[in-house]
């Protein structure tokens, strides 16, 4: 919703869409972001719960970057970059992909990786997109390196669906 309204506001020059996007971003950051930059996944009746997954971080970062491009308000960019750093700190593995769950998530037999897209891009695919966008904004080649290490891990699935 955040990304869609931010893009629509910019494309259609609709202030009402921009206001929806800003309210949505404000709600997500106020209600689901903790003081340590960690995200929670669910919100019901004023209570946020459950650790966020990779896709929660990646999609919120994407939405904040789109909102930044719409408003040029630096708070959205700064927050997107802070969340990206948190995402890399808690979800990255040594091979270049990102785990679906954080390093301090509940104990699982194996830490899953979400590499396959469905109706929406996977958490890893969206993370790659957002890291490349951040690299373009910041000229921080570390983001490019991480994104480029993730793509070969996903490549076998690319050719499967060609």
MIKERO-747801 format. One record per residue (C-alpha): x, y, z. Coordinates in nm, 4 decimals. Layout:
! residues N
+----------+----------+----------+
!       px !       py !       pz !
+----------+----------+----------+
!        X !        Y !        Z !
...
+----------+----------+----------+
! end
This chain:
! residues 162
+----------+----------+----------+
!       px !       py !       pz !
+----------+----------+----------+
!   0.0000 !   0.0000 !   0.0000 !
!   0.2757 !   0.2446 !   0.0935 !
!   0.4717 !   0.1929 !  -0.2269 !
!   0.1621 !   0.2058 !  -0.4445 !
!   0.0276 !   0.5282 !  -0.2969 !
!   0.3700 !   0.6960 !  -0.3044 !
!   0.4194 !   0.6036 !  -0.6708 !
!   0.0652 !   0.7048 !  -0.7622 !
!   0.1015 !   1.0385 !  -0.5834 !
!   0.4187 !   1.1126 !  -0.7786 !
!   0.2899 !   0.9898 !  -1.1133 !
!  -0.0553 !   1.1430 !  -1.0968 !
!   0.0427 !   1.4517 !  -0.8985 !
!  -0.2166 !   1.3669 !  -0.6334 !
!  -0.1588 !   1.5273 !  -0.2943 !
!  -0.4329 !   1.3121 !  -0.1394 !
!  -0.2435 !   0.9959 !  -0.2387 !
!   0.0753 !   1.1416 !  -0.0919 !
!  -0.1056 !   1.2099 !   0.2347 !
!  -0.2287 !   0.8480 !   0.2457 !
!   0.1274 !   0.7251 !   0.1881 !
!   0.2671 !   0.9532 !   0.4579 !
!   0.0004 !   0.8463 !   0.7084 !
!   0.0663 !   0.4823 !   0.6249 !
!   0.4425 !   0.5226 !   0.6708 !
!   0.3877 !   0.7103 !   0.9954 !
!   0.1610 !   0.4370 !   1.1286 !
!   0.4004 !   0.1567 !   1.0335 !
!   0.6993 !   0.3305 !   1.1877 !
!   0.5151 !   0.4431 !   1.4992 !
!   0.3336 !   0.1157 !   1.5693 !
!   0.5573 !  -0.1579 !   1.4278 !
!   0.9099 !  -0.0186 !   1.4649 !
!   1.0778 !  -0.0656 !   1.7996 !
!   1.3358 !   0.1666 !   1.9530 !
!   1.6185 !  -0.0644 !   1.8371 !
!   1.5045 !  -0.0346 !   1.4707 !
!   1.3541 !  -0.3834 !   1.4791 !
!   1.0174 !  -0.4389 !   1.3166 !
!   0.7210 !  -0.6309 !   1.4445 !
!   0.4962 !  -0.8155 !   1.2007 !
!   0.1388 !  -0.7837 !   1.3240 !
!  -0.0785 !  -0.5169 !   1.4830 !
!  -0.4203 !  -0.5671 !   1.6358 !
!  -0.6208 !  -0.3469 !   1.8697 !
!  -0.3255 !  -0.1251 !   1.9534 !
!  -0.0764 !  -0.4044 !   2.0142 !
!   0.2139 !  -0.4999 !   1.7866 !
!   0.3541 !  -0.8508 !   1.8111 !
!   0.5800 !  -1.1092 !   1.6502 !
!   0.9241 !  -1.0498 !   1.5068 !
!   0.9321 !  -0.9089 !   1.1564 !
!   1.0454 !  -1.1257 !   0.8669 !
!   1.2828 !  -1.0322 !   0.5855 !
!   0.9932 !  -0.9350 !   0.3598 !
!   0.8625 !  -0.6936 !   0.6237 !
!   1.1904 !  -0.5048 !   0.6210 !
!   1.2436 !  -0.5191 !   0.2450 !
!   0.8941 !  -0.4017 !   0.1535 !
!   0.8912 !  -0.1229 !   0.4113 !
!   1.2307 !  -0.0031 !   0.2893 !
!   1.0959 !  -0.0046 !  -0.0672 !
!   0.7910 !   0.1960 !   0.0379 !
!   0.9998 !   0.4505 !   0.2272 !
!   1.2328 !   0.4973 !  -0.0698 !
!   0.9330 !   0.5552 !  -0.2975 !
!   0.7896 !   0.8036 !  -0.0484 !
!   1.1253 !   0.9818 !  -0.0353 !
!   1.1231 !   1.0084 !  -0.4149 !
!   0.7749 !   1.1561 !  -0.3957 !
!   0.8258 !   1.4070 !  -0.1138 !
!   1.2045 !   1.4517 !  -0.0976 !
!   1.1625 !   1.4580 !   0.2799 !
!   1.4933 !   1.3165 !   0.4086 !
!   1.3287 !   1.1454 !   0.7077 !
!   1.1963 !   0.8733 !   0.4765 !
!   1.5364 !   0.8100 !   0.3219 !
!   1.7198 !   0.8108 !   0.6549 !
!   1.4706 !   0.5664 !   0.8027 !
!   1.4932 !   0.3389 !   0.4977 !
!   1.8707 !   0.3286 !   0.5306 !
!   1.8520 !   0.2597 !   0.9050 !
!   1.6130 !  -0.0287 !   0.8438 !
!   1.8391 !  -0.1622 !   0.5676 !
!   2.1327 !  -0.1701 !   0.8067 !
!   1.9191 !  -0.3517 !   1.0646 !
!   1.8038 !  -0.5955 !   0.7961 !
!   2.1621 !  -0.6716 !   0.6942 !
!   2.2745 !  -0.7075 !   1.0542 !
!   2.0057 !  -0.9576 !   1.1502 !
!   1.9164 !  -1.1440 !   0.8291 !
!   2.2361 !  -1.1750 !   0.6196 !
!   2.4251 !  -1.4989 !   0.5820 !
!   2.7845 !  -1.5545 !   0.4718 !
!   2.6899 !  -1.6692 !   0.1176 !
!   2.5209 !  -1.3454 !   0.0212 !
!   2.1553 !  -1.4273 !   0.0643 !
!   1.9336 !  -1.3243 !   0.3465 !
!   1.7456 !  -1.5563 !   0.5751 !
!   1.3670 !  -1.5380 !   0.5963 !
!   1.3908 !  -1.5040 !   0.9755 !
!   1.6274 !  -1.2948 !   1.1873 !
!   1.9231 !  -1.4247 !   1.3818 !
!   1.7279 !  -1.3919 !   1.7066 !
!   1.3990 !  -1.5359 !   1.5821 !
!   1.2498 !  -1.8372 !   1.7568 !
!   1.4708 !  -2.1440 !   1.7384 !
!   1.4091 !  -2.3442 !   1.4209 !
!   1.5641 !  -2.6672 !   1.2934 !
!   1.7007 !  -2.4754 !   0.9984 !
!   1.6919 !  -2.1088 !   0.9174 !
!   1.4882 !  -2.0800 !   0.5948 !
!   1.5702 !  -1.8643 !   0.2930 !
!   1.2888 !  -1.7316 !   0.0793 !
!   1.4322 !  -1.7324 !  -0.2729 !
!   1.1288 !  -1.8044 !  -0.4867 !
!   0.8949 !  -1.5312 !  -0.6033 !
!   0.5226 !  -1.5877 !  -0.5967 !
!   0.2511 !  -1.3307 !  -0.6684 !
!   0.4924 !  -1.0788 !  -0.5163 !
!   0.8723 !  -1.0807 !  -0.5148 !
!   1.0364 !  -1.2858 !  -0.2409 !
!   1.1980 !  -1.1172 !   0.0549 !
!   1.5401 !  -1.1780 !  -0.1004 !
!   1.4361 !  -1.0359 !  -0.4382 !
!   1.2907 !  -0.7231 !  -0.2784 !
!   1.5962 !  -0.6874 !  -0.0554 !
!   1.8198 !  -0.6951 !  -0.3658 !
!   1.6054 !  -0.4288 !  -0.5326 !
!   1.6133 !  -0.2014 !  -0.2288 !
!   1.9867 !  -0.2473 !  -0.1747 !
!   2.0558 !  -0.1516 !  -0.5363 !
!   1.8338 !   0.1544 !  -0.4990 !
!   2.0172 !   0.2527 !  -0.1812 !
!   2.3480 !   0.2078 !  -0.3620 !
!   2.2254 !   0.4429 !  -0.6335 !
!   2.1247 !   0.7052 !  -0.3786 !
!   2.4319 !   0.6750 !  -0.1573 !
!   2.7081 !   0.5484 !  -0.3881 !
!   2.7802 !   0.2897 !  -0.1158 !
!   2.9220 !  -0.0033 !  -0.3110 !
!   2.8765 !  -0.2312 !  -0.0112 !
!   2.5066 !  -0.2479 !  -0.0989 !
!   2.5926 !  -0.3448 !  -0.4570 !
!   2.8294 !  -0.6157 !  -0.3365 !
!   2.5668 !  -0.7697 !  -0.1096 !
!   2.3042 !  -0.7573 !  -0.3859 !
!   2.5413 !  -0.9129 !  -0.6398 !
!   2.6260 !  -1.1971 !  -0.4011 !
!   2.2557 !  -1.2734 !  -0.3532 !
!   2.1634 !  -1.3012 !  -0.7214 !
!   2.3640 !  -1.6198 !  -0.7983 !
!   2.1861 !  -1.7925 !  -0.5102 !
!   1.8534 !  -1.7172 !  -0.6817 !
!   1.9738 !  -1.7798 !  -1.0384 !
!   1.8798 !  -2.1517 !  -1.0579 !
!   1.5158 !  -2.0539 !  -1.0047 !
!   1.5386 !  -1.7883 !  -1.2769 !
!   1.6287 !  -2.0404 !  -1.5471 !
!   1.3651 !  -2.2852 !  -1.4253 !
!   1.0898 !  -2.0449 !  -1.5296 !
!   1.2314 !  -1.9122 !  -1.8586 !
+----------+----------+----------+
! end
